Amino acid sequence: MLGMVLKSPRTPLVAEACADPEPGPGELRLRVAACGVCRTDLHVVDGELAPRKSQVIPGHEIVGRVDAIGPGVEGVRLGERRGVPWLGGTCGVCPYCREGRENLCDAPVFTGWTRDGGYADTVIARADYCFPLPDGLSDLEAAPLLCAGLIGFRSWRKTCEGGTVRALGLYGFGAAAHLLAQLAVHEGQAVFAFTRRGDTAAQDLARSLGCAWAGAAEDPPPEPLDAAIIFAPVGALVPAALSAVRKGGIVVCGGIHMSDIPQFPYALLWEERRLVSVANLTRQDARDYLPLAAAVGVKAHAVAYPLREANAALDDLRAGRLVGAAVLVP
């Protein structure tokens, strides 16, 4: 197999070849067809998430075809297309797992962080954490749905806890937001897209997907928001989003890492506004979201990079040059 290996944080990935790994009990080996480039990968590579493995192959938006089946796996066929997400395994016995909140597991496994991921032509994954993928989505289109789509969906459902959402703000219009916008518009919500100032490409994409408004993150929206989701890892957007939502509104932080949140006056939180986060995902999120995304016709605006150009894809994401989602293709 060929993999792009992170030897140590803040260094470029290195292409390495080795013998194909064998799946263990309960595992599958998949030949990778596509792997999305997620901002979480950037947090791993840049050391913003502390290393959990001395060397690791990043990547957790993986579309592959089953190439080998480990002992004890049932209901999976060779050649079947499966998706591998960020959550690669849970303990099943901690209080969170027993309560059905496996996204908060005390001993989780994460694809591309605590175990090798999909920046490779081959990957090993637990069979019970791989998902059949709907027909009608190409490998390139399906890959970003496995994290950007799923975390957007989980964040979106969290906004409903604040009541009916008619006006939804999305801060940071990248991979997650451009997928969620399509679902929210389909459901009749008015979507307001907030981008870096001057990012006309992202704003044009937002409008083309049916967003009611697109502008700079620092600017107030044309009407109060019922809810806002922050995908950009910028803590300064928290007070901006709180000031944009109405009384009783909710702001959801959708990322795994964010820069420090600056001090802000209590008045921004008062009147029963709420600030919450989401963490990871559950397998049920995937079971609910993937068929829905296919039925609605959610399509990733995907930019393909050869596997060996993973560093270039990460650089483009880091510098804000990407519109939509980057996908590595072996």
Secondary structure, DSSP 8 states (H G I E B T S, - for coil): -EEEEB-STTS--EEEE-------TTEEEEEEEEEEE-HHHHHHHTTSS--SSSSB-----EEEEEEEE-TT--S--TT-EEEE-SEEE--S-SHHHHTT-GGG-SS-EEBTTTB--SSBSEEEEEGGG-EE--TT--HHHHGGGGTHHHHHHHHHHHHGGGS--SEEEEES-SHHHHHHHHHHHHTT-EEEEEESTT-HHHHHHHHHTT-SEEEETTS--SS-EEEEEE-SS-TTHHHHHHHHEEEEEEEEE--S---------GGGTTTT-EEEE--S--HHHHHHHHHHHHHHT----EEEEEGGGHHHHHHHHHTT--SSEEEEE-
